[in-house]
């Protein structure tokens, strides 16, 4: 049996020790507790017989982290506390705690169940940027945040500092609501087993009934699993290469390489988009950094739009999904380059003057922007950071992929055949449907071709290309990421321009016979 661990993170003087004392005195009044402190503030820990304390200095944390883990492990073996509360150092990267407590010996006796970010409502917005990567990593690793307002009113703009770093974080300003959420029922392994058993029983009872009414669930399951097994490897390749770039490539490299002239910038943007295998959500933070560094807007827009369409991983996945049909691959790349360049060139006319939203920190969104701590410069630490980045990105982007596969599985039977085939002399209907579907599904560009291929029997080639060209350039998640750093007017103009250009270019391609392509 493992001992549960609750981690309280936050900056110095953010009320971590006060929060721990309140939990011990009010909610954990009947448990034997071990409190592990990695920093000491002005507030002393409550003194009770059932509360034990281990204190480690910053020097110990930096020099003997695994020695600390061994000390904690020995204490647990001897005293078997009911719960461990960890007060983490506000200036230390959260990954250091994970490396220390999730290594083999410690992992066998304890499990991190809750991570809470404590903040002072009057100062946290200004202090978090000063703390840098350490604060960002703690917020990103937290399940929830407790913000002490102390007379201040809750300000949504202040909370955006937390949401921008961790979109899934739950923020509480009420002590009672925070306590209820903290002790809310959690899923245990035995409950997972019961849920699986229930699902199996429902499968055995419901599926025969669905077959009797003409709905073949077995076929849907087979299609879903088939598409997923095809798409998952390319998603994994994409996030690995994206993580490799995030960790090993200097952030200012691409900014220094961009030419200042318009035509040279457009050409370089296309070449850079091909050479950098990043998915669509990874290209948007790069786009923002480019425009902030003074890269011409047409070149920056072209890079953002073209990179998720023509990079090598996308080309390989498209080639594989369509069984080596090089015409589809060439059409996707050609249309993608043409649409991206045209969209970029539109910003030569009435270029936007005021479009950036100044924030305390960049939007992290789906592809988490990991900042490498200064002390983790070794090859092993960089590789470990890359793998953590890839793991988080895979599971974050994977939920969009699963949603898209599920919708496409149902789509094959539910879409009206007249629209799907572009019947009645109106192929533009199928193109509009597929572009709208691409926007809603928000698939990763490294795996969207496999999803489209599963619907290819009901679609003309032009509509499928519209999906694969427009989707990586603009979808719901991309729009949300853009709105976090750019003003709404700029994002609306970019969306309208991208949609119209992709629709017109692909429509002309369809009118011209789609290059004789068949799928």
VOGU-3710 file (C-alpha; in Angstrom, 3 decimals, decimal comma):
1> xxxxxxxxxx> 0,000/0,000/0,000  1,309/3,428/-0,942  1,026/6,570/1,167  -0,912/9,417/-0,514  0,954/12,673/-1,069  -0,568/16,122/-1,446  1,788/18,770/-2,815  1,302/22,466/-2,041  3,226/24,685/-4,452  3,428/28,437/-4,840
11> xxxxxxxxxx> 5,725/31,409/-4,362  7,277/32,365/-1,042  4,760/34,185/1,212  1,834/32,884/-0,838  0,289/31,215/2,213  1,419/27,611/1,729  2,137/26,943/5,415  -1,080/28,709/6,448  -3,040/26,507/4,057  -1,355/23,371/5,412
21> xxxxxxxxxx> -2,168/24,410/8,994  -5,819/24,979/8,065  -6,060/21,573/6,418  -4,492/19,860/9,441  -6,699/21,614/11,974  -10,023/21,577/10,116  -10,176/18,750/7,561  -7,408/16,317/8,586  -7,982/16,376/12,346  -7,948/12,579/12,816
31> xxxxxxxxxx> -4,977/11,516/10,688  -1,282/10,991/11,323  0,443/13,404/9,006  3,990/13,904/7,800  4,727/17,445/6,570  7,790/17,801/4,324  8,979/21,384/3,904  11,474/22,482/1,256  11,376/26,123/2,352  10,607/27,922/5,605
41> xxxxxxxxxx> 8,523/31,067/5,744  7,449/33,320/8,597  4,449/31,189/9,560  5,362/28,221/11,795  3,842/24,780/11,292  1,115/23,823/13,736  2,425/21,766/16,673  0,452/18,593/17,302  1,466/15,117/18,438  0,072/13,477/15,318
51> xxxxxxxxxx> 1,909/15,892/12,988  5,571/15,142/12,189  7,886/17,325/10,169  10,868/16,871/7,861  12,680/19,998/6,652  15,168/20,087/3,767  17,158/23,107/2,649  17,617/24,383/-0,889  21,263/23,242/-0,822  20,212/19,703/0,125
61> xxxxxxxxxx> 17,618/19,737/-2,632  20,223/20,729/-5,210  23,017/18,448/-4,015  21,365/15,249/-2,721  17,814/15,007/-4,138  17,812/11,219/-4,173  19,249/11,161/-0,657  16,173/13,153/0,378  13,962/10,592/-1,360  15,702/7,779/0,540
71> xxxxxxxxxx> 15,159/9,612/3,848  11,461/10,003/3,099  11,183/6,341/2,092  12,814/5,167/5,339  10,492/7,373/7,389  7,426/5,924/5,685  8,649/2,362/6,279  9,129/3,042/10,003  6,130/5,241/10,850  3,475/4,613/8,128
81> xxxxxxxxxx> 1,790/8,050/8,149  -1,770/8,307/6,839  -0,953/11,279/4,598  2,070/13,299/3,459  1,793/17,045/2,838  4,664/18,541/0,826  5,384/22,274/0,924  7,421/22,763/-2,245  10,016/25,489/-2,701  8,514/28,329/-4,733
91> xxxxxxxxxx> 11,722/28,923/-6,713  12,329/25,294/-7,709  11,151/23,683/-10,932  8,292/21,219/-10,374  10,054/18,594/-12,496  12,693/18,308/-9,765  10,025/17,135/-7,325  8,670/14,680/-9,887  12,120/13,243/-10,540  12,736/12,884/-6,827
101> xxxxxxxxxx> 9,442/11,299/-5,755  8,653/9,305/-8,890  11,904/7,363/-9,037  11,696/3,630/-8,362  12,344/3,396/-4,600  10,068/6,303/-3,629  7,351/5,396/-6,142  6,921/2,030/-4,424  5,841/3,603/-1,113  4,113/6,873/-2,042
111> xxxxxxxxxx> 1,874/8,328/-4,744  1,261/11,981/-5,606  -2,530/12,330/-5,606  -3,157/16,080/-5,484  -1,123/19,139/-6,453  -2,385/22,544/-5,291  -0,993/25,916/-6,336  -1,369/28,481/-3,538  -1,388/32,167/-4,486  -1,949/35,537/-2,873
121> xxxxxxxxxx> -4,627/37,418/-4,796  -3,018/40,823/-4,300  0,376/40,040/-5,825  0,557/36,740/-7,710  -0,074/38,216/-11,178  2,953/40,492/-10,892  5,215/37,998/-9,104  4,722/34,910/-11,280  6,559/36,317/-14,345  9,502/37,285/-12,126
131> xxxxxxxxxx> 9,764/33,710/-10,862  10,020/32,465/-14,452  10,065/28,812/-15,484  9,858/27,503/-11,911  6,487/29,175/-11,300  5,160/28,203/-14,728  6,088/24,551/-14,213  4,362/24,488/-10,809  1,166/25,934/-12,264  1,297/23,535/-15,216
141> xxxxxxxxxx> 1,653/20,568/-12,861  -1,166/21,582/-10,496  -4,660/20,108/-10,394  -6,172/23,201/-8,801  -5,251/26,608/-7,405  -6,386/28,304/-4,212  -6,147/32,103/-4,432  -6,514/34,050/-1,191  -8,265/37,288/-2,074  -8,148/38,884/1,419
151> xxxxxxxxxx> -10,597/41,651/0,592  -9,730/41,909/-3,088  -12,370/41,131/-5,692  -11,815/38,227/-8,055  -10,506/39,511/-11,383  -10,823/37,250/-14,422  -7,800/38,890/-16,069  -5,668/38,002/-13,058  -6,788/34,365/-13,221  -5,819/34,229/-16,899
161> xxxxxxxxxx> -2,198/34,018/-15,779  -3,065/30,595/-14,355  -5,377/29,479/-17,151  -2,892/30,463/-19,858  -0,285/28,184/-18,331  -2,669/25,342/-17,453  -6,050/25,463/-19,245  -7,340/22,537/-17,144  -6,547/24,035/-13,743  -9,491/24,654/-11,393
171> xxxxxxxxxx> -9,192/27,980/-9,564  -10,904/28,516/-6,193  -11,149/31,720/-4,201  -13,678/30,410/-1,674  -12,154/28,384/1,182  -15,273/26,216/1,520  -15,484/25,380/-2,188  -11,776/24,592/-2,268  -12,094/22,224/0,703  -15,077/20,425/-0,867
181> xxxxxxxxxx> -13,202/20,017/-4,132  -10,092/18,787/-2,372  -11,982/15,987/-0,645  -14,163/15,102/-3,581  -14,455/11,454/-4,491  -11,478/10,230/-6,532  -11,298/7,291/-8,869  -9,498/4,284/-7,357  -8,164/1,232/-9,219  -10,922/-0,982/-7,834
191> xxxxxxxxxx> -13,527/1,485/-9,067  -11,941/1,405/-12,529  -12,277/-2,381/-12,470  -15,956/-2,105/-11,593  -16,496/0,411/-14,400  -14,793/-1,900/-16,898  -16,904/-4,806/-15,682  -20,064/-2,713/-16,036  -19,037/-1,627/-19,533  -18,517/-5,268/-20,548
201> xxxxxxxxxx> -21,956/-6,222/-19,233  -23,568/-3,311/-21,089  -21,705/-4,362/-24,220  -23,113/-7,878/-23,961  -26,656/-6,618/-23,372  -26,885/-3,500/-25,557  -24,984/-4,528/-28,690  -27,373/-7,343/-29,625  -30,288/-4,910/-29,267  -28,576/-2,367/-31,518
211> xxxxxxxxxx> -27,952/-5,040/-34,137  -31,626/-5,928/-34,111  -32,627/-2,328/-34,948  -30,114/-2,110/-37,781  -27,257/-0,273/-36,026  -24,067/-2,391/-36,292  -21,933/-1,263/-33,295  -19,329/-3,931/-34,015  -18,568/-2,332/-37,380  -18,244/1,108/-35,796
221> xxxxxxxxxx> -15,819/-0,255/-33,192  -13,737/-1,963/-35,884  -13,557/1,219/-37,973  -12,677/3,327/-34,911  -9,865/1,018/-33,796  -8,542/0,645/-37,329  -8,282/4,386/-37,897  -6,778/4,971/-34,455  -4,095/2,313/-34,907  -3,151/3,903/-38,215
231> xxxxxxxxxx> -3,082/7,469/-36,912  -1,400/7,006/-33,517  2,124/6,247/-34,834  2,187/9,431/-36,913  0,931/11,482/-33,990  3,747/9,993/-31,879  6,350/10,816/-34,547  5,003/14,352/-34,816  5,117/15,109/-31,091  8,588/13,552/-30,725
241> xxxxxxxxxx> 10,009/15,736/-33,476  8,155/18,777/-32,168  9,554/18,131/-28,671  13,030/17,675/-30,118  12,794/21,139/-31,662  11,321/22,721/-28,531  14,143/21,449/-26,306  17,223/21,388/-28,523  16,672/24,249/-30,979  17,417/27,727/-29,680
251> xxxxxxxxxx> 14,308/29,882/-29,549  15,876/32,779/-31,440  17,336/30,714/-34,290  14,412/30,950/-36,692  13,874/34,616/-35,813  17,461/35,499/-36,765  17,248/33,548/-40,027  14,141/35,210/-41,418  14,969/37,620/-44,303  13,528/41,110/-44,199
261> xxxxxxxxxx> 12,476/41,311/-47,886  8,942/40,224/-48,810  9,602/37,640/-51,539  12,673/36,233/-49,809  10,709/36,070/-46,589  7,865/34,169/-48,256  10,285/31,663/-49,764  12,125/31,233/-46,488  8,822/30,780/-44,630  7,880/27,901/-46,953
271> xxxxxxxxxx> 11,318/26,277/-46,631  11,285/26,676/-42,831  7,771/25,216/-42,709  9,011/22,153/-44,563  12,124/21,721/-42,431  10,482/22,154/-39,028  8,178/19,178/-38,330  5,857/20,899/-35,855  2,099/20,432/-35,644  -0,326/23,319/-36,058
281> xxxxxxxxxx> -0,596/24,108/-32,355  3,189/24,289/-32,062  3,498/26,776/-34,933  1,320/29,428/-33,263  3,678/30,222/-30,330  6,487/30,480/-32,911  4,304/32,826/-34,982  3,724/35,108/-32,024  7,416/35,247/-31,206  8,213/36,050/-34,854
291> xxxxxxxxxx> 5,893/39,049/-35,063  7,089/40,329/-31,677  10,663/40,177/-32,959  9,784/42,277/-36,001  9,534/39,587/-38,689  7,331/40,951/-41,532  3,706/39,955/-41,033  3,283/38,339/-44,492  6,233/35,986/-43,898  5,150/35,162/-40,344
301> xxxxxxxxxx> 1,581/34,366/-41,435  2,846/32,213/-44,300  5,099/30,250/-41,964  2,315/29,648/-39,448  -0,137/28,455/-42,097  2,214/26,398/-44,264  4,311/24,576/-41,643  1,594/22,122/-40,479  0,628/21,289/-44,080  3,941/20,514/-45,767
311> xxxxxxxxxx> 6,328/19,281/-43,087  7,858/15,794/-43,580  5,718/14,037/-40,961  2,521/15,289/-42,586  3,767/14,299/-46,042  4,660/10,808/-44,809  1,329/10,301/-43,021  -0,602/11,482/-46,119  1,382/9,160/-48,374  0,759/6,256/-46,011
321> xxxxxxxxxx> -2,953/6,994/-45,488  -3,672/7,108/-49,229  -1,634/3,995/-50,051  1,235/5,791/-51,756  -0,955/8,036/-53,931  1,639/10,684/-54,764  -0,960/12,833/-56,549  -2,820/13,389/-53,269  0,449/14,235/-51,525  1,489/16,664/-54,260
331> xxxxxxxxxx> -1,952/18,270/-54,364  -2,041/18,782/-50,611  1,421/20,328/-50,528  0,844/22,466/-53,615  -2,535/23,786/-52,490  -1,211/24,317/-48,973  1,757/26,374/-50,179  -0,393/28,424/-52,563  -3,064/29,159/-49,943  -0,517/30,052/-47,253
341> xxxxxxxxxx> 1,437/32,397/-49,533  -1,731/34,133/-50,748  -2,979/34,562/-47,162  0,372/36,028/-46,172  0,465/38,433/-49,094  -2,964/39,844/-48,180  -1,253/41,480/-45,194  0,660/43,713/-47,573  -2,628/45,587/-47,945  -3,670/47,493/-44,854
351> xxxxxxxxxx> -1,302/45,740/-42,443  -2,646/45,605/-38,856  -1,151/48,225/-36,560  -2,272/47,129/-33,087  -2,917/43,400/-32,820  -0,957/41,951/-29,882  -2,354/41,404/-26,398  0,301/41,968/-23,799  0,291/39,238/-21,173  2,296/38,253/-18,175
361> xxxxxxxxxx> 3,172/34,980/-19,853  2,650/33,181/-23,169  -0,273/30,915/-23,887  0,718/27,289/-23,452  -2,385/25,534/-24,813  -2,145/22,108/-26,338  1,531/21,948/-27,205  3,090/22,879/-23,866  6,055/25,233/-24,171  8,526/23,763/-21,722
371> xxxxxxxxxx> 11,278/26,086/-20,584  14,470/24,257/-19,807  15,760/25,136/-16,336  19,240/26,616/-16,317  20,701/23,802/-14,252  19,461/21,006/-16,514  21,989/21,322/-19,288  23,242/17,732/-19,406  22,376/15,416/-22,255  20,376/13,120/-19,996
381> xxxxxxxxxx> 18,354/15,967/-18,468  17,576/17,431/-21,890  16,499/14,045/-23,194  14,314/13,525/-20,117  12,738/16,946/-20,629  12,092/16,153/-24,300  10,343/12,886/-23,397  8,180/14,588/-20,765  7,212/17,243/-23,290  6,373/14,588/-25,883
391> xxxxxxxxxx> 4,328/12,586/-23,387  2,231/15,575/-22,307  1,770/16,761/-25,872  0,758/13,283/-27,095  -1,996/12,891/-24,530  -3,158/16,506/-24,876  -3,399/16,412/-28,667  -4,598/12,795/-28,611  -7,989/13,743/-27,202  -8,659/15,859/-30,296
401> xxxxxxxxxx> -7,615/12,921/-32,463  -9,968/10,531/-30,646  -12,828/13,003/-30,992  -12,137/13,349/-34,693  -11,951/9,594/-35,255  -15,217/9,068/-33,376  -16,976/11,753/-35,425  -15,561/10,421/-38,682  -16,706/6,902/-37,802  -20,295/8,109/-37,409
411> xxxxxxxxxx> -19,886/10,507/-40,332  -19,547/7,705/-42,868  -23,166/6,646/-42,358  -24,804/9,856/-41,169  -23,799/12,434/-43,814  -26,331/12,847/-46,628  -25,028/11,086/-49,689  -25,972/13,946/-52,005  -23,726/16,343/-50,086  -20,936/13,838/-49,565
421> xxxxxxxxxx> -20,607/13,118/-53,260  -21,160/16,707/-54,320  -24,259/15,580/-56,145  -26,805/17,628/-58,021  -23,990/19,529/-59,742  -22,873/21,274/-56,527  -19,445/19,925/-55,420  -18,960/23,079/-53,382  -21,415/21,665/-50,824  -19,082/18,794/-50,007
431> xxxxxxxxxx> -16,156/21,215/-49,835  -18,002/23,497/-47,383  -19,027/20,533/-45,229  -15,483/19,184/-45,053  -13,908/22,577/-44,298  -16,471/23,136/-41,545  -15,804/19,668/-40,182  -12,059/20,320/-40,198  -12,584/23,496/-38,181  -14,742/21,748/-35,578
441> xxxxxxxxxx> -12,758/18,519/-35,172  -9,401/20,295/-34,580  -7,295/17,296/-35,592  -3,507/17,277/-35,421  -2,036/17,727/-38,893  0,241/14,717/-38,459  -2,728/12,342/-38,334  -5,677/14,042/-40,055  -4,998/12,298/-43,381  -5,755/8,908/-41,834
451> xxxxxxxxxx> -9,109/10,205/-40,579  -9,975/11,664/-43,989  -9,000/8,430/-45,710  -11,546/6,548/-43,572  -14,252/8,767/-45,106  -12,858/8,750/-48,624  -15,420/6,310/-49,985  -18,137/8,940/-49,547  -16,147/12,001/-50,637  -14,798/13,579/-53,810
461> xxxxxxxxxx> -11,059/14,205/-53,877  -11,483/17,998/-53,824  -13,502/17,954/-50,603  -10,950/15,705/-48,900  -8,170/18,089/-49,942  -10,165/21,031/-48,591  -10,250/19,262/-45,223  -6,503/18,534/-45,244  -5,506/22,030/-46,374  -7,816/24,225/-44,294
471> xxxxxxxxxx> -7,936/22,130/-41,088  -4,258/22,468/-40,100  -4,315/26,180/-40,895  -7,382/27,131/-38,863  -9,543/25,203/-36,416  -11,144/25,727/-33,014  -8,041/25,081/-30,939  -5,896/27,265/-33,200  -8,428/30,090/-32,943  -8,430/29,787/-29,139
481> xxxxxxxxxx> -4,644/29,914/-29,037  -4,552/32,947/-31,319  -7,152/34,780/-29,233  -4,921/34,360/-26,182  -2,177/36,473/-27,755  -3,843/38,538/-30,478  -6,817/40,874/-30,540  -10,110/39,494/-31,798  -10,160/41,716/-34,881  -6,843/40,298/-36,063
491> xxxxxxxxxx> -7,977/36,697/-35,460  -11,306/37,266/-37,267  -9,488/38,746/-40,257  -7,037/35,819/-40,325  -9,858/33,266/-40,084  -11,937/34,933/-42,823  -8,919/35,335/-45,103  -7,783/31,731/-44,621  -11,274/30,325/-45,153  -11,974/32,340/-48,291
501> xxxxxxxxxx> -8,564/31,709/-49,847  -8,711/27,961/-49,147  -12,296/27,730/-50,427  -11,573/29,664/-53,631  -8,264/27,924/-54,418  -9,627/24,442/-53,692  -12,842/25,279/-55,544  -10,882/26,298/-58,641  -8,905/23,071/-58,316  -12,177/21,082/-58,229
511> xxxxxxxxx> -13,577/22,948/-61,239  -10,392/22,101/-63,098  -11,037/18,403/-62,565  -9,062/17,936/-59,319  -6,008/17,039/-61,356  -7,527/13,714/-62,262  -7,083/12,521/-58,683  -9,222/9,674/-57,416  -9,420/8,337/-53,878
//
